[in-house]
């Protein structure tokens, strides 16, 4: 009889924690501290420099589209090694760049690496290994992207002040490689069946799985609404990478900006764990709605904090803004699984995962240019609140069309 509960299941979660910390935490969540010092050093607009992150995220999106097929066809560890080398070496090379165009090229290379070790493979692997406690396992693994951001945002900022941004890029590249070493060294497989095991809790829910495994048509109103929901929600996440710039725009110190980013990452961790708990306790839909409402409140606090230049409002708002990641990283994968089932997860989330990166990519540059041309971040917060309102409506539409097996 194959085992459906063992230490190996939770070892997989730990390995995905390391992978999330390296690929998402460092390469995505902590790079905002470079925007101001590097753009000033290169004598370019923030939006122009942020374009390298946009290109990186777009390439991550394109890479993610193919990852669900690649990890089934080839040895994932070999692919991952290539991805880690691309991420770390390209980051190291950024320290020698004096041209924004070279940053664009290196950002593209880093984007490929992040896509190989990013959201799609992490959530596909956890879905393969977990049936029961899926929300908890997903939230634990992806919370480490926030933990890495919380730790490294102020750390990178202090290194920039002490050693300069060039040396900080080299230190960052080393950390990217070190964090992913356990994933490369520890023996494990993509599917538990390859190790003579079943997904965690499989037997207790096998009847439910038979129902969910019905293949669904993706060209539906519900799936289109889910795609729009994903695109709009993730387009808000770029605000966190500009918190350092928001602090400087109201004459706060660079250290205060790093604290805002760190608080967001702490909120990121807390709400990712919370949404997993709420999903298992209530359901994925209710958990997502709670997090969206919390994020609306955070945007209001940030808006008032900028207007009144009140640091405490910014601190509280930044912490609560971390809830944006709980939906983008944990809520959207759980909704995808909830509406479309396990059998269709890799197929549906490959495309939805692509859109998460497209939304994040577009926001990084657009927010930078919005500030460059208006000299204010207030419009950004207003647009984000409008996106949340639209998404709540879209979620209602999806729920109304949901029939318990797939989507109509």
Secondary structure, DSSP 8 states (H G I E B T S, - for coil): --BSS-HHHHHHHHHHHHHHIIIIIIIIITGGGHHHHHHHHHT--HHHHHHHHHHHHHHHHHHHHHHHHHHHHS-HHHHHHHHHHHHHHHHHHHTT--SHHHHHHHHHHHHHHHHHTSHHHHHHHHHHHBSTTHHHHHHHHHHHHHHHHHHHHHHHHHHHHHH-HHHHHHHHHHHHHHHHHHHHHS---SSGGGGTB--BTTGGGHHHHHHHTS---SSSHHHHHHHHHHHHHHTTGGGGGGHHHHHHHTT--HHHHHHHHHHHHHHHHHHHHHHHHHHHHS-HHHHHHHHHHHHHHHHHHHHHHHHHT-HHHHHHHHHHHTHHHIIIIIIHHHHHHHHHTTTTHHHHHHHHHHHHHHHHHHHHHHHHHHHHHHS-SHHHHHHHHHHHHHHHHHHHHHHHHB-SSSB-
